[in-house]
Amino acid sequence: MKFLIKALKCSAPAILLWGLISGVAVAEPARDAIINSFVTDAGTPFSAERGKALFLSKPGGGKPETPSCTTCHGSSPAATGKTRAGKTIDPMAVSVTPNRYTDPKKVAKWFRRNCKSVLGRECTAREKGDFLTYMSSQ
């Protein structure tokens, strides 16, 4: 490990190698593709600030036991969350969980489930793009 850290300080090829080892180099294009899949339907550039506002909001349209994303995920995307049943949820922030939001089927599943639970409806393409943009910046 010390060798890799020293190599990272010295060379660009080592940085690429570290990215490949950690999975970050593979995760970013996959995540970007998912975010870009919402661009056409959104009709507007995505905003990390709107994504943060959505994450922290308590819209009241969904189930009473899940009034916000933070009910299960906590107020910090970098922190571990917990389901109502007590099961641990990995942090939402990409900086902590680099492979998060890289599987299109999982992203679709969790947006469908969680948007209905919190908002009482499916999220719009803009909401999805804003949310992913925010989490990618964390």
Secondary structure, DSSP 8 states (H G I E B T S, - for coil): -HHHHHHHHH-HHHHHHHHHHHTHHHHHHHHHHHHHTTHHHH-S---HHHHHHHHH-----S-TT--STHHHH-S-TTS-EE-TTS-EE--S-TTTSTTTT--HHHHHHHHHHHHHHHHSS---HHHHHHHHHHHHT-
